[in-house]
Amino acid sequence: MVHPYELFYWPTIQGRGEFVRLALEEAGVDYVDVARSKGGVDLLMAALEVDDHPAFAPPFLKTGEQTIGQVANILLYLGEQHGLAPRTEPGRLWVHQLQLTIADLVTEAHDTHHPIASMLYYEDQKPEAQRRAADFVETRIPKFLAYFARLLANPEPRDYLLGERVSYADLSLFQVIDGLRYAFPNAMKKIEQEHPELTGLRDRVAARPNIAAYLASKRRIPFNQEGIFRHYPELDA
């Protein structure tokens, strides 16, 4: 069977691939999560070694003869193809900008448990992680989430970042909120009390029929201690 989309990402974590999975699920399009099939990791590694426009790292998406890498770039493409972004160029660029801001937050969340080097174990950089996480919880999460809450509240309350219509940036913001809830439950309880707009958006996305079906399925990999969002009690406020 030929699938219109082949997603290449690690088979045991949500990670950055989850932002792409959510868009594909919301769009209701057929895709295969390549590395989760038998021999899939070998296929993923081989796809990284191609000579023509190779991706730097997973996730990347193959559609026909085209390979698209980088989460925000993949979502820019899927948004235009499947109505998850505005049709106008200014509108598409605005959603792309929001996604890039989310990408910054995701990187900072990852660096709370790996502030020195990704190749080191968490235990090898625990003191540095505690310092990094303390600042992330105290200053960075509030700054990022206050920005998105402001977009949802001004000039008047809205269901999604663009208004009544969902975009891939909303799906990604949902993922970030759930990820932060997993990693920093104590901190998020406090922060979300100040920004009910974010809780509302998170719940609306979770209730969308395609997303709800996905979240209840085995396709949704649970959060775990190998992904971007990891729960270490000593890092939570």
C-alpha positions in Angstrom: 0.0 0.0 0.0 1.3 3.4 -0.9 0.8 6.1 1.7 0.8 9.8 0.8 3.0 10.5 3.8 5.9 8.7 5.5 6.9 10.1 8.8 10.4 9.3 10.0 10.9 9.6 13.8 12.1 7.6 16.7 9.6 4.8 17.6 9.5 5.0 21.4 9.0 8.7 22.2 6.7 11.6 21.3 9.5 14.1 21.0 9.5 16.6 18.2 7.8 14.1 15.9 4.6 14.4 18.0 4.0 17.9 16.6 3.9 16.4 13.1 1.8 13.4 14.2 -0.9 15.8 15.7 -1.1 17.7 12.4 -1.5 14.5 10.3 -4.1 13.2 12.7 -6.1 16.4 12.8 -6.0 16.5 9.0 -7.3 12.9 8.8 -4.8 11.9 6.1 -3.2 8.5 5.6 0.4 8.2 6.9 2.8 5.6 8.1 5.1 6.1 11.1 8.0 4.3 9.5 10.2 3.5 12.4 7.4 1.9 14.4 7.1 -0.9 11.8 9.4 -3.9 11.6 12.8 -2.8 10.4 11.7 0.8 10.5 14.6 2.2 12.4 17.0 0.8 9.8 14.9 2.5 7.1 15.1 5.8 9.1 18.8 5.6 9.4 19.2 4.8 5.7 17.0 7.7 4.8 19.4 10.0 6.6 22.3 8.9 4.3 20.7 9.8 1.0 22.7 12.2 -1.2 19.8 14.4 -2.4 18.5 16.9 0.2 19.1 14.7 3.3 17.5 15.7 6.5 19.9 16.7 9.4 17.9 14.6 11.9 14.4 13.2 12.5 11.6 14.1 12.2 11.3 14.4 8.5 8.5 13.7 6.2 8.5 12.1 2.8 5.8 12.8 0.3 6.3 11.4 -3.2 9.9 12.3 -4.2 10.1 15.1 -1.7 11.7 15.0 1.8 10.9 17.8 4.2 12.8 18.2 7.5 12.5 20.4 10.6 9.2 20.5 12.5 8.2 24.1 11.6 9.1 23.5 8.0 7.0 20.3 7.9 4.1 22.0 9.5 4.4 25.0 7.1 3.9 22.5 4.3 1.1 20.5 5.9 -0.7 23.6 7.0 -1.0 24.8 3.5 -1.9 21.4 2.1 -4.6 20.6 4.6 -6.2 23.8 5.8 -4.3 24.0 9.0 -3.0 27.5 8.2 -4.5 30.6 6.5 -4.5 30.8 2.7 -2.8 34.2 2.6 0.9 34.5 2.8 0.9 36.9 5.7 -1.4 34.5 7.6 0.8 31.5 6.8 3.9 33.4 7.9 2.2 34.5 11.2 1.4 30.8 12.1 4.9 29.8 11.1 6.2 32.5 13.4 4.1 31.2 16.3 5.4 27.7 15.6 9.0 28.9 15.7 8.3 30.5 19.0 6.9 27.2 20.3 10.1 25.5 19.0 12.1 27.9 21.1 10.1 26.9 24.2 10.5 23.2 23.3 14.3 23.6 23.1 14.4 25.3 26.5 12.2 22.5 28.0 14.7 19.9 26.7 17.6 21.8 28.1 16.2 21.7 31.7 17.3 18.1 31.9 20.3 18.3 29.5 21.8 21.7 30.0 25.4 20.7 29.3 25.3 18.1 26.6 22.7 15.9 24.9 25.1 13.0 24.9 25.5 13.0 28.7 23.1 11.3 31.0 20.9 13.5 33.1 22.7 12.1 36.2 25.9 13.5 34.8 24.6 17.1 34.8 22.1 17.0 37.6 23.3 20.1 39.5 23.3 22.2 36.3 19.9 20.8 35.4 18.5 21.9 38.8 19.8 25.5 38.2 18.5 25.6 34.7 15.1 24.1 35.6 14.7 26.6 38.4 15.1 29.5 36.0 12.9 27.8 33.4 10.0 27.4 35.9 10.4 30.8 37.4 10.9 33.0 34.4 10.7 31.2 31.0 7.5 29.2 31.2 5.6 32.2 32.5 7.0 34.4 29.8 6.2 32.1 27.0 2.7 31.1 28.2 1.7 34.7 29.1 2.5 35.6 25.4 0.2 32.9 24.1 -2.5 33.7 26.6 -2.4 37.3 25.5 -2.9 36.2 21.9 -6.0 34.2 23.0 -7.4 37.1 25.0 -6.8 40.2 22.8 -8.5 42.1 21.3 -11.2 39.8 22.6 -11.4 36.2 23.8 -11.1 33.6 21.1 -11.2 29.8 20.8 -7.9 29.4 18.9 -4.9 31.5 18.2 -6.4 32.7 14.9 -9.9 33.0 16.1 -12.6 30.3 15.4 -10.5 28.1 13.2 -7.8 25.7 14.4 -4.3 25.9 13.1 -1.3 23.6 13.5 0.1 26.2 16.0 -2.9 25.4 18.3 -2.1 21.7 18.0 1.5 22.4 18.9 0.5 24.6 21.8 -1.7 21.8 23.1 1.2 19.4 23.0 3.5 21.9 24.9 0.9 22.4 27.6 0.4 18.6 28.1 4.2 18.1 28.0 4.8 20.8 30.6 2.0 19.4 32.8 3.9 16.0 32.7 7.3 17.5 33.3 6.4 20.2 35.8 3.0 19.4 37.3 3.4 21.6 40.4 4.6 24.6 38.5 1.9 24.3 35.8 -0.9 24.2 38.4 0.2 27.6 39.5 0.8 29.0 36.1 -2.4 27.8 34.5 -4.5 29.4 37.3 -3.3 32.7 35.9 -4.0 31.8 32.3 -7.4 30.0 31.9 -7.3 30.9 28.2 -4.5 28.3 27.8 -6.4 25.6 29.6 -9.5 26.3 27.5 -7.5 26.0 24.3 -5.8 22.8 25.5 -9.2 21.2 26.2 -10.8 22.4 22.9 -8.0 20.8 21.0 -8.2 17.5 23.0 -11.9 17.4 22.3 -11.6 17.7 18.5 -12.9 14.4 17.0 -9.7 13.3 15.2 -7.4 14.4 18.1 -9.6 12.7 20.7 -9.6 9.5 18.7 -5.8 9.7 18.4 -5.2 10.4 22.1 -7.3 7.3 22.9 -5.4 5.1 20.5 -2.2 3.1 20.7 -0.7 5.5 18.1 -0.3 8.0 20.9 3.0 7.2 22.7 2.8 8.0 26.4 5.1 10.6 27.9 8.2 8.9 29.2 11.7 9.6 30.5 13.3 9.5 27.1 11.5 12.3 25.4 11.7 16.1 25.5 9.3 16.4 28.4 10.6 14.4 31.3 9.4 14.4 34.9 12.1 14.7 37.5 10.5 15.7 40.9 13.6 17.6 41.9 13.3 19.9 38.9 9.6 20.8 39.6 8.8 23.8 41.7 
